[in-house]
Amino acid sequence: MVNNIDLPGTVAEFERAIKAATAQKAPPQKPSKADKKHKHDKSKKHKHDKHVSKPIVLPSQDADLSLVKLIRDKGDGISLNKMFELGQRFNKASLKQAVESARAMKKLEGTGMSDRALLQTAFYIEKILPKCIQKGEIHREITIDGLLRTIDHDPVTRRTYIHVKDYDGAEMLGVGGFKKVARAIRYDRANPELVARASGEEQYVAEEVAAMKAARGIPHIIQPESIISFTPAAHKGRKEAAIFLKLFNPGSLLKGRDSFETVQSLSSDEKLQVARDTAQGIKGLHDKGLVHRDIKPGNIFISRDATTKKVQAVVADLGLLTSESSARGELAHGTPFYMPPEKYASDPKKADVWGLGCTFYQLLYAKWPDRNFTALAKNMVLPDSSPLKKLERITWDMLVPVASRPSIDQVLQAL
């Protein structure tokens, strides 16, 4: 192993160190009598000289690890372009690949990583991670820029992800009852992407993983791109799971208790599209005999196509998903403000429709009602000429007792 490398952080010294680290070790040769005499004289001459400079010696068998440590310790202030030149000069393809990957990741917004951190992480993935994967180590933790970053590899999809272990405000996307959601980077040399990483103890995440598998292939229902189980270094013996999902922009319909920015940014046509997409997702679940049980604006995620600019909505957070038969007759589940007035789920599908009606109300008016949804008096305020009038009508038809509440098919027909 290579220990501390005491070098000035200059390009010249960095070049010397890379050259030493990547030099081929020459085969040992038997010294001649003249060489022995020269060595003896030289050692005698400098026996008491305390100022003799020592050459930089890094073992050739640890060349890759040496470069990782050099980038970490001495790479600050050396540009990615200069690093690429060094890779070319010393024929280090791995360094060139890491620089190209770092350049691609640098274009992403919200990574919170310096050039040095991006390069160090990329080089680690290119050269060190493959050896770890061969040993079955698909979850690695490394400290970069003072933060513990984890690298996850999915052996099924062969995708690799980077994220910050310390969930600071910049990285955190949300916290649920049993899991945390943070930004992560799906590693790719040319086209890396920001994704969402939802993680928690495996026993709690397992139910949502099972639900996602049951809902796989249903349009407008969130789909995982990778699911990984691992044992964290700090919690040996405790299994965790991470679900990697598409990162939606602008995100959920409701951000926080009183933030309706996403709703207010949508045009009338886009609001209708969101309503249709959401209803179609719920219909897909109901057609498979499944019920969501926690429909609310915070669980509806919006994305805008980068090319067409069209919006698309998906239903997320399947933690309470279950079969209709299992939910029938049980106490109602979900978020209290969006739960139906009936105490027991006599018709679990109609309970989803109630939650969707509450969501449509906030999609229409971008506000909370003055009273609980169950106490609202029917009060349509949009003129008949409004493109959202049909959405308003069906919304109020959904916020009624269960016997009169429409099915999801009737909701779609009205839209």
Secondary structure as GFF3:
##gff-version 3
##sequence-region A 1 415
A	DSSP	alpha_helix	11	22	.	.	.	ID=ss1
A	DSSP	alpha_helix	33	45	.	.	.	ID=ss2
A	DSSP	three_ten_helix	60	62	.	.	.	ID=ss3
A	DSSP	alpha_helix	63	74	.	.	.	ID=ss4
A	DSSP	alpha_helix	80	89	.	.	.	ID=ss5
A	DSSP	alpha_helix	93	106	.	.	.	ID=ss6
A	DSSP	alpha_helix	115	123	.	.	.	ID=ss7
A	DSSP	pi_helix	124	128	.	.	.	ID=ss8
A	DSSP	alpha_helix	129	134	.	.	.	ID=ss9
A	DSSP	beta_strand	139	144	.	.	.	ID=ss10
A	DSSP	beta_strand	147	154	.	.	.	ID=ss11
A	DSSP	beta_strand	159	164	.	.	.	ID=ss12
A	DSSP	beta_strand	172	175	.	.	.	ID=ss13
A	DSSP	beta_strand	180	186	.	.	.	ID=ss14
A	DSSP	beta_strand	193	201	.	.	.	ID=ss15
A	DSSP	alpha_helix	202	214	.	.	.	ID=ss16
A	DSSP	beta_strand	224	230	.	.	.	ID=ss17
A	DSSP	beta_strand	240	246	.	.	.	ID=ss18
A	DSSP	beta_strand	250	252	.	.	.	ID=ss19
A	DSSP	alpha_helix	261	264	.	.	.	ID=ss20
A	DSSP	alpha_helix	268	287	.	.	.	ID=ss21
A	DSSP	beta_strand	290	291	.	.	.	ID=ss22
A	DSSP	three_ten_helix	297	299	.	.	.	ID=ss23
A	DSSP	beta_strand	300	304	.	.	.	ID=ss24
A	DSSP	beta_strand	311	315	.	.	.	ID=ss25
A	DSSP	beta_strand	322	323	.	.	.	ID=ss26
A	DSSP	alpha_helix	324	327	.	.	.	ID=ss27
A	DSSP	three_ten_helix	336	338	.	.	.	ID=ss28
A	DSSP	alpha_helix	348	365	.	.	.	ID=ss29
A	DSSP	three_ten_helix	373	375	.	.	.	ID=ss30
A	DSSP	alpha_helix	389	398	.	.	.	ID=ss31
A	DSSP	three_ten_helix	402	404	.	.	.	ID=ss32
A	DSSP	alpha_helix	408	414	.	.	.	ID=ss33
###
